């Protein structure tokens, strides 16, 4: 599974660094380093939607407060 987080200026202001750090922690905590690839990208074109994250190409909008729920519902069941 590939998770890509926008690190462009708008998403950075909305917390993309914290989102990345939380995703790194959760991947390690669930021992999924060999099954989940984290990456960064610049603008995904949906700046108004918050921190843009794609999971295998599917776009999601996150904030630092929603990362854990997102991970438990959109990542863990599918790896």
Secondary structure per residue as TSV (DSSP state, phi and psi in degrees):
chain	resnum	aa	ss	phi	psi
A	1	X	-	360.0	137.5
A	2	X	E	-115.0	123.9
A	3	X	E	-112.8	125.1
A	4	X	E	-120.1	130.5
A	5	X	E	-113.0	131.5
A	6	X	E	-69.6	131.5
A	7	X	-	-119.1	20.8
A	8	X	S	-66.6	171.4
A	9	X	H	-60.6	-43.1
A	10	X	H	-65.5	-45.5
A	11	X	H	-69.6	-33.2
A	12	X	H	-60.5	-44.4
A	13	X	H	-62.9	-32.7
A	14	X	T	-86.7	1.0
A	15	X	T	111.6	22.8
A	16	X	H	-61.5	-32.4
A	17	X	H	-62.3	-44.7
A	18	X	H	-65.8	-37.6
A	19	X	H	-61.5	-46.0
A	20	X	H	-61.1	-46.4
A	21	X	H	-61.6	-41.4
A	22	X	H	-67.2	-40.9
A	23	X	H	-63.9	-41.3
A	24	X	H	-59.1	-45.7
A	25	X	H	-61.5	-47.3
A	26	X	H	-65.9	-38.9
A	27	X	H	-60.9	-46.0
A	28	X	H	-66.8	-43.6
A	29	X	H	-59.1	-40.2
A	30	X	T	-88.6	6.3
A	31	X	T	54.8	48.3
A	32	X	-	-112.0	17.3
A	33	X	T	-56.2	-31.7
A	34	X	T	-87.1	-4.7
A	35	X	T	-119.5	-14.1
A	36	X	-	-125.4	125.6
A	37	X	E	-105.7	123.3
A	38	X	E	-99.4	138.9
A	39	X	E	-144.8	167.3
A	40	X	E	-120.5	157.3
A	41	X	E	-150.8	162.9
A	42	X	S	-93.1	-178.9
A	43	X	-	-27.2	127.0
A	44	X	-	-98.7	2.4
A	45	X	S	83.3	9.5
A	46	X	-	-123.9	45.3
A	47	X	G	-55.2	-34.1
A	48	X	G	-71.6	-11.0
A	49	X	G	-93.2	4.7
A	50	X	S	100.5	-159.3
A	51	X	E	-72.5	115.0
A	52	X	E	-84.4	130.6
A	53	X	E	-134.2	135.7
A	54	X	E	-112.6	143.3
A	55	X	E	-120.5	110.5
A	56	X	T	48.5	41.6
A	57	X	T	90.3	-11.3
A	58	X	E	-87.8	124.8
A	59	X	E	-80.5	135.4
A	60	X	E	-133.4	156.0
A	61	X	E	-116.3	122.6
A	62	X	E	-123.6	166.1
A	63	X	-	-134.5	166.3
A	64	X	T	-56.1	-27.6
A	65	X	T	-77.4	-17.7
A	66	X	T	-106.8	1.1
A	67	X	H	-62.4	-47.8
A	68	X	H	-63.2	-44.5
A	69	X	H	-62.6	-44.1
A	70	X	H	-56.8	-48.4
A	71	X	I	-60.7	-43.4
A	72	X	I	-70.6	-25.6
A	73	X	I	-101.8	-29.3
A	74	X	I	-108.9	-11.5
A	75	X	I	-116.8	-60.7
A	76	X	G	-52.8	-45.4
A	77	X	G	-67.3	-15.4
A	78	X	G	-108.9	2.4
A	79	X	-	-111.5	360.0
